[in-house]
Structures are given as structure tokens and as C-alpha cells.
């Protein structure tokens, strides 16, 4: 799942080398933290959060296939 988020984020941003995804165990599953360059944060979030919502939906689908819970935080 970490690779999926990293792949999507690198495709969206202007500075793909600054994309960093960390995985942390949480209470109800895994929490993925996505860090991007400051000027790319708007691209990852999108208008009214549409891009972030779409990424979270894809993450949820991948998590269901693996029988785990996952959440995405954009740092």
C-alpha cells in the first residue's frame, strides 16, 4: 500500500524526489503519512480536496483486498 501511495504522489507532483511515505501502526490499522514539497501540497490535495479524497479511496480499496484498515495523512 505504501508503494501505491508513493507511485500516485510521484505522478502528480513537480518534485517527485521529495515524496516520502512512512507507515505507522495505528489503533485500527495502518496510518500512511505522505510528505511532499511545500509547493506540491496543493496538487496532492486538489480543488476542494478531490485529489486527496480519490487517493484515500484507492487506499481503502487496496486495504480491503488485504483485510486491513488504512488511513492517509498528508503532512
C-alpha positions as CSV (number, residue, x, y, z in Angstrom):
1,X,0.0,0.0,0.0
2,X,2.9,2.3,0.7
3,X,4.2,1.8,-2.8
4,X,0.8,2.6,-4.3
5,X,0.6,6.0,-2.5
6,X,4.2,6.8,-3.4
7,X,3.5,5.9,-7.1
8,X,0.4,8.1,-7.3
9,X,2.0,11.0,-5.4
10,X,5.2,11.0,-7.6
11,X,3.0,11.1,-10.7
12,X,1.1,14.2,-9.5
13,X,3.8,16.4,-8.1
14,X,6.5,18.5,-9.8
15,X,9.3,17.4,-7.3
16,X,8.9,13.6,-7.2
17,X,12.2,13.2,-5.4
18,X,10.8,14.9,-2.3
19,X,7.9,12.5,-1.9
20,X,8.2,10.5,1.3
21,X,5.7,7.9,2.6
22,X,6.0,6.5,6.0
23,X,3.9,3.7,7.5
24,X,3.0,3.6,11.2
25,X,0.8,1.2,13.1
26,X,-2.3,2.8,14.5
27,X,-5.2,1.8,16.7
28,X,-7.4,0.4,13.9
29,X,-4.8,-0.5,11.3
30,X,-2.0,1.3,9.4
31,X,-1.5,5.0,9.1
32,X,0.3,6.2,6.0
33,X,1.9,9.6,6.2
34,X,2.6,11.4,2.9
35,X,5.1,14.2,2.8
36,X,5.6,16.3,-0.3
37,X,7.4,19.6,-1.1
38,X,5.5,22.7,0.2
39,X,4.8,23.9,-3.3
40,X,3.3,20.5,-4.3
41,X,0.9,20.2,-1.3
42,X,-1.9,21.9,-3.2
43,X,-1.6,19.5,-6.1
44,X,-1.8,16.5,-3.8
45,X,-4.9,17.9,-2.0
46,X,-6.6,19.2,-5.2
47,X,-9.6,21.5,-5.5
48,X,-11.8,21.1,-2.5
49,X,-9.8,18.0,-1.6
50,X,-10.9,16.0,-4.6
51,X,-7.5,14.5,-5.3
52,X,-6.8,13.6,-1.7
53,X,-10.3,12.0,-1.5
54,X,-9.5,10.0,-4.6
55,X,-6.2,8.8,-3.2
56,X,-7.8,7.8,0.0
57,X,-10.5,5.8,-1.9
58,X,-7.8,3.9,-3.8
59,X,-6.0,3.3,-0.5
60,X,-9.2,2.0,1.1
61,X,-9.7,-0.4,-1.8
62,X,-6.2,-1.8,-1.6
63,X,-6.6,-2.2,2.2
64,X,-9.9,-4.1,1.8
65,X,-8.1,-6.5,-0.5
66,X,-5.5,-7.2,2.2
67,X,-8.1,-7.4,5.0
68,X,-6.6,-4.4,6.9
69,X,-7.6,-0.9,7.7
70,X,-5.5,2.0,6.4
71,X,-5.7,5.8,6.7
72,X,-3.8,8.5,4.8
73,X,-2.4,11.7,6.4
74,X,-1.0,14.4,4.3
75,X,1.8,16.1,6.4
